[in-house]
């Protein structure tokens, strides 16, 4: 999967305790395999957005 897509995704967030970025979607093993192994870069949960997304549209 293309990591640049994750960086612009609404579900991509920073965990201050672990000091790393992660996907907030809670995927089980089957969904994880479908998204990151079989889909070849197409995440069905991808939503374009960031912390400035809502203020820009208000």
URCOR-V179920 format. One record per residue. N is the residue number from 1. RES is the residue in one small letter. SS is DSSP state (h for helix, s for strand, l for the rest). PSI is psi in radians with two decimals (999 if undefined). Layout:
n->N res->RES ss->SS psi->PSI
n->N res->RES ss->SS psi->PSI
This chain:
n->1 res->x ss->l psi->2.46
n->2 res->x ss->l psi->2.03
n->3 res->x ss->h psi->-0.39
n->4 res->x ss->h psi->-0.46
n->5 res->x ss->h psi->-0.72
n->6 res->x ss->h psi->-0.68
n->7 res->x ss->h psi->-0.43
n->8 res->x ss->l psi->0.15
n->9 res->x ss->s psi->2.52
n->10 res->x ss->l psi->-0.55
n->11 res->x ss->l psi->-0.01
n->12 res->x ss->s psi->2.11
n->13 res->x ss->s psi->2.85
n->14 res->x ss->s psi->2.28
n->15 res->x ss->s psi->1.96
n->16 res->x ss->l psi->-0.58
n->17 res->x ss->l psi->-0.77
n->18 res->x ss->l psi->-0.21
n->19 res->x ss->l psi->0.86
n->20 res->x ss->s psi->2.80
n->21 res->x ss->s psi->2.63
n->22 res->x ss->s psi->2.87
n->23 res->x ss->s psi->2.23
n->24 res->x ss->l psi->-0.19
n->25 res->x ss->l psi->2.24
n->26 res->x ss->l psi->1.76
n->27 res->x ss->l psi->2.43
n->28 res->x ss->l psi->3.13
n->29 res->x ss->h psi->-0.70
n->30 res->x ss->h psi->-0.76
n->31 res->x ss->h psi->-0.70
n->32 res->x ss->h psi->-0.79
n->33 res->x ss->h psi->-0.76
n->34 res->x ss->h psi->-0.73
n->35 res->x ss->h psi->-0.88
n->36 res->x ss->h psi->-0.24
n->37 res->x ss->h psi->-0.88
n->38 res->x ss->h psi->-0.53
n->39 res->x ss->l psi->-0.25
n->40 res->x ss->l psi->0.83
n->41 res->x ss->l psi->0.05
n->42 res->x ss->l psi->1.84
n->43 res->x ss->l psi->2.17
n->44 res->x ss->l psi->-0.23
n->45 res->x ss->l psi->0.00
n->46 res->x ss->l psi->2.24
n->47 res->x ss->l psi->2.14
n->48 res->x ss->s psi->2.34
n->49 res->x ss->l psi->2.88
n->50 res->x ss->l psi->-3.02
n->51 res->x ss->l psi->-0.26
n->52 res->x ss->l psi->0.01
n->53 res->x ss->h psi->-0.89
n->54 res->x ss->h psi->-0.81
n->55 res->x ss->h psi->-0.55
n->56 res->x ss->h psi->-0.48
n->57 res->x ss->l psi->0.13
n->58 res->x ss->l psi->999
